[in-house]
Amino acid sequence: MLIEFVPDGSHDCPAVLFYGCPSAGAEALINTFRLLAEAPETEVPLHELADVYPVGDIQLFATNASGRTGVQQLSPPAFRWRQDREGWLEAAELAEAVARSGASEGTKFQYLGRNGRVNVIFATDRAW
């Protein structure tokens, strides 16, 4: 699974795009979203997960710490994605539906986060 920052990614703002599923990286992300829903306050560097490969210098830190939800840009290549328990559970469910889609269904995608200045998109291909 690849992770890429796309400055002109979606019609209303930039996007962080996860693409390339089904894959072991997609499963690692989904499992991490579930972990964040259940774990005590923690932060996980998604760009360092096994089988998740950054395109360029992007860094995406996922956290369940309290605070404003959404994606915050820390520096040009670094972002923090904050969700509460329900938000991480929803992200896992939405991503799982895309990851389980068959190749014959064409490109599938889902917005995992739209409450911030950067959207998060999970897709089968680099198209959405």
N, C-alpha and C positions, 0 to 999 in steps of 0.2 A: 504494500500500500504506500502511496506517495502522499506527501503533504506539501502544499504549495501556497504561497501568498499571491493572490491575483488582485492587483491594485484596482482594476476596472472589472472586477469579478461579477457583480450582480448589478441590476438596474439602479439600485438606490445607494449602494456603498461597496467598498472593497470586500473581498472574501478570502477566508482561509478554506482551501479545498482539499479534502481527503478523497483520493480516488484510486481505483484498482482493486476491485473485489469481484468475486469472492477471493479472499487471501488470508494467510495467517496474520498479516498486519491488521486486517479488518477485525478479526476475532480478538486480537490483542487490544484494540481500541474499545470494542464493545465491552470486553471484560473489565477494562479500566474504568469506563463510565459507570458500570455497576459497582465497582469497588468504591468509587468516589461517592456514590449514593449511600453507602453503608459505613464507610470508614470515619473515624474521628477526623478532625480538621487536618488536611494534608494537601500537598501540591505535587503533581506528577508532570515531568517533562515528556509530553506526548511524542515529541520529535526524537526521543531516545528509546522509545519502545522497540522491542524486537520486531523485525519485519516492517517497520515504518521508516520510510526513507525521505528526508527533507530534500526538496528541490531548492537549491540555493542555500542561503543562510537562515532560513526561517526557524524560529524557536517558538513553540507553543506550550505554555505551562497551564495545566488544568488544575483548578482548585475548588474545594467545597467550603472554603473559608467564608465566614459571614461577610456581607458587603453587597454592593451593587452587582447584579448579575449582568452577564454579557462579556464581550471581548474588549479588552483594553490594550492599546498599543503601548508597550513599554519603551521601545526604541524601534528604528526602522525594520529590523528583522525579528523583533521579539514581541510576543503577545501573551497576555494572561486571560484565560477563559474561566470565568467564575459562574457556577451554577449552584443552586440549592439541591437538596436530596431529590425532590420531584423532577427538577430539571435534568439531573444526570440519569434518572430512570427513564425519562422520556427520550433523551438522546440515545440511550442504549436500545430502546425499542424501535425508534425510527431508523437507526443505523442498521439494526439487525434485519429489518424488512428489506432494505436495499441490498445488504450483503447476501441474503438468501434468494434473491431474484435470479432467474435462469438467464443464460446467455441469449436464448431465443427471444427474450422480452425486450431486447435493445437496451439503450442507456437508461438507467434509473438513477434518481438522485433525491435527496431530501435535505431541507434546511434543518440543521440541528440547533442553530442559534441565530436569532434575528433581533435580539434586544441589546444593541450596542452599536458602535460605529463600524464594526466589521462583522459580516455574516460568516457563519460556519456551514459548509456544505459537504455532504458525504455522498459520493457518487461511484458508480461502477466504472466510469471512464472520465477522461478530462473533457467532459461535455456535460452541460446541464441546461 
